[in-house]
Amino acid sequence: MSQSPTFGQGLEVAGIVLKAIASAAKKNSIDSDGVQNKIVSNPGAIFDFFDGLFAEKSEKPTGSILKLLSFGEASIIEACDGQRTIASAKDVFKSGIDNNFKNWDLDKASDATPETAVQAHELIENATFVKMFTSLISDLDKLCLTQDQIIRFCVKYPGQLSQSGATFFLFKMNGEYFVARVRVRSDGLSVYVHRFGYASVWRAESRYRLVVPQL
């Protein structure tokens, strides 16, 4: 016959549980005293606490599929008036420009932008555009650059572009998100455009990169 736990054993278990709650609360900036008092008065609340904690964690992108690259100093794109478009930047993308920049009605000026710090990330796990960009943050507008800024980055920081795969830039036009894919070729840069929802999976072994405003 199994024996019921003693009072002392019950206290020991309760102490372990409360320590676990305090530790988890501290790591997640939660008022541990408030949580413990709530659980003492309503023991069932412990399940709500841990369910909520794990749910919150699962909603936050981890960014683990990307590696932040460091180049020794901040990468800054100067203020741009937004007038330059990729379709017209033949002096920058000498190896070719995707016709869809015009076919999809993307050959339009953008709003002016202030000086912007940007950062480059390298893909370390196979991923679609959606997966790689949202692994940084769910608010896509904060990851967008204008076409003018993309052009300026390629001119100013060619060494930060992927030399083996391609470099991705997210931009927004006509209320829709697109990805500019820049490749380094022997005769210069080429650029293609994809819709953000493009389902192709990009392989990490090609060392793809993406450039976004500094988060």
Secondary structure, 3 states (H helix, E strand, C coil): CCCCCCHHHHHHHHHHHHHHHHHHHHHCCCCHHHHHHHHHHCCCHHHHHHHHHHHHHHHCCCCCCEEECCCCCCEEECCECCCCCHHHCCCCCCCEECCHHHHCCCCCCCCCECCEEEEEEEECCCECHHHHHHCCCCCHHHHCCCHHHHHHHHHHCHHHCCCCCCEEEEEEECCEEEEEEEEEECCEEEEEEEECCCCCCECHHHCCEEEEECC
